[in-house]
Amino acid sequence: MKFSLWTQYGARNSRPVFDAFAQSLKNHGYDYEENCYDADVNVIWSVLWNRRMAPNKLLFESKKPTIVLEVGGIERGVTWKLGVNGICYDKIFPADNHDNTRAVQLGLELSPWREHGEYILICCQNPKSQHWQRLPSPCEWLKSTVNTIREYSQHPIVIRPHPRAPLRCVLPKDDNVIFETPKRVQGTYDDYNLDFKDVHAVVSWSSNPGPQAVIEGVPVFVGPDSLARDVGNLDIKYIDNPKMPDRQQWLNNYAHTEYTTDEIAQGVPLNNLLKSLDF
């Protein structure tokens, strides 16, 4: 089995992750080349079809299996997602129940569920992501989501655009609906501020704010592809009375969705990826 690592279509911060994955292949005796069409498995960076990563879409849609490397949400810039043919729930969330060893190792701790908060936070996504391909335009989705929320809640709403996908939406006038502007965290490559203080609930289709909010004790309303779906809500009509299930087993499993470059180089996630390739 031969792997092609498509480094030429990776983000600027992708090289160390590609190198770590290449090391794991080498250690396990697998052949690989960079940017090679003559391979059995493609290895690409992200499912965001934008700018230098846009050509990855054709590789992703080819008949060859594709391993996806992606920025993580547990410790951004330190842990990284890896999945076969995607990085959504069905692609990377562990099927087996794990103990809390890795969660403790990563410093993951659950804050108590927050039963009362001041406002609802809607976290938007980049529409050029594969995770948004079957959904309406961000503005249409946003208008529909706000309208549905207003059927069941009068909480103020704060809309947070994706940092790389500014919104130009005109919503019906509502003094209790405002937009916020994500701000880059100084000294980081691509990290932005995200504060869950006083948030009653988070609405996030499938991006990192969903799991992050769950860990912070904020109820979430997500889509079926979200890594938070097991402990989240799928129906906005419960926005003022969200379910708050036990999260410890979910957290234990979530800790196994991301790995450091050292772990990737050692081949820690490789066996699970190979099982999913089904050769």
JOMOJO-V108449 format. One record per backbone hydrogen bond with DSSP energy under -1.0 kcal/mol. NH is the residue of the N-H (numbers start at 0). CO is the residue of the C=O. E is the energy in kcal/mol with one decimal. If there is no record, write none. Layout:
NH,CO,E / NH,CO,E
//
This chain:
2,30,-2.3 / 3,40,-2.8 / 4,32,-2.9 / 5,42,-2.8 / 6,4,-2.1 / 8,5,-1.0 / 9,6,-1.7 / 13,10,-2.0 / 17,13,-2.5 / 18,14,-2.8 / 19,15,-2.0 / 20,16,-2.3 / 21,17,-2.7 / 22,18,-2.1 / 23,19,-1.8 / 24,20,-2.0 / 25,21,-2.5 / 26,22,-2.6 / 27,23,-1.3 / 28,25,-1.4 / 29,24,-2.8 / 32,2,-2.1 / 34,4,-1.8 / 38,36,-1.7 / 39,1,-1.8 / 40,1,-1.9 / 41,64,-2.1 / 42,3,-2.8 / 43,66,-2.6 / 45,68,-3.2 / 48,127,-2.4 / 49,47,-1.9 / 52,49,-2.2 / 53,50,-1.9 / 55,52,-1.5 / 56,53,-1.8 / 58,54,-1.0 / 59,55,-2.8 / 60,56,-2.0 / 61,58,-1.0 / 66,41,-3.1 / 67,82,-3.3 / 68,43,-2.5 / 69,80,-2.1 / 71,78,-1.3 / 77,74,-2.6 / 78,74,-2.3 / 79,258,-2.2 / 80,69,-2.1 / 82,67,-1.8 / 84,65,-4.2 / 88,224,-2.1 / 90,87,-1.3 / 91,87,-1.7 / 92,88,-2.2 / 103,99,-2.5 / 104,100,-2.1 / 105,101,-2.3 / 106,103,-1.2 / 107,102,-2.8 / 110,214,-2.7 / 113,216,-3.5 / 117,197,-2.5 / 118,197,-1.5 / 119,155,-2.9 / 120,200,-2.6 / 121,157,-2.8 / 122,202,-2.9 / 123,159,-2.7 / 128,125,-1.9 / 129,46,-2.6 / 131,128,-1.8 / 132,129,-1.4 / 134,131,-1.6 / 140,136,-2.8 / 141,137,-2.5 / 142,138,-2.7 / 143,139,-2.3 / 144,140,-2.6 / 145,141,-2.8 / 146,142,-2.4 / 147,143,-2.3 / 148,144,-2.6 / 149,145,-2.4 / 151,148,-1.6 / 152,148,-2.0 / 156,175,-3.4 / 157,119,-3.1 / 158,177,-3.0 / 159,121,-3.3 / 164,161,-2.1 / 176,173,-2.0 / 177,156,-2.4 / 179,158,-2.6 / 184,190,-3.0 / 187,184,-1.7 / 192,182,-2.9 / 198,195,-1.9 / 199,118,-3.6 / 201,218,-2.4 / 202,120,-2.8 / 203,220,-2.2 / 209,206,-1.7 / 211,207,-2.1 / 212,208,-2.3 / 213,209,-2.0 / 214,210,-2.1 / 215,211,-1.6 / 216,213,-1.4 / 217,212,-2.8 / 220,201,-2.7 / 221,232,-2.3 / 222,204,-2.8 / 225,222,-1.6 / 228,225,-1.5 / 230,227,-1.3 / 232,219,-2.3 / 237,234,-1.7 / 238,235,-2.2 / 240,237,-1.4 / 250,246,-2.8 / 251,247,-2.6 / 252,248,-2.1 / 253,249,-3.0 / 254,250,-1.9 / 255,252,-2.0 / 256,253,-1.9 / 258,79,-2.0 / 263,259,-2.4 / 264,260,-2.7 / 265,261,-1.8 / 266,263,-1.2 / 267,262,-2.4 / 272,268,-1.8 / 273,269,-2.7 / 274,270,-2.0 / 275,271,-1.6 / 276,272,-1.2
//
